[in-house]
């Protein structure tokens, strides 16, 4: 994985279920994983492997959805000849509704 988030960055994410009462449109997004035309916007982390966030595969924003994402599985994704998942960390959380790609109904 390129630009793998540090322990310090991961510690800034809300714990899993901590934002359960926050409407989806207002969920805080601190991490964005991406490769090719796939994006994962991360809101919560269990501290070990499991994220909660919004996934968009193959640029299909219409079928994007909220769910659980394995950090270990993201780290294993490779596209030949050696392209890996990249990551950007937002210093200040963005609301899900502020991210154009996220389809808030």
Steps between C-alpha positions, in 0.01 A plus 500: 500500500627845409476771767373251759343692788707518817385376839461864603274572203293186561462598867326821388215303340184454706468149642264258332136593580609826668322709233198269475260779600638741238295513176685350203524836325686641804734203563858622544740378230872505585653244263466438129642182348506474122631298208398532136131586498431367854465716812445427868414795727558407864301623799572254786764243600496213750868553580609173341370422150142609443397836356151638446463723201367557152622290206481583130622230262579558132376863515145373549380775734140388453581166668735642767411395853582523869651193658794329666842491336801288598826692531697179438305432179562855373873449559497185284346659189745522210462589133781377278774615448510596869243770566368495857222673690591857592373701795440861587436621854289810561635721780147616571204265459272561206129428521392224264271751328806716420653222288367518147537128430287392795139452390291622795134412444 
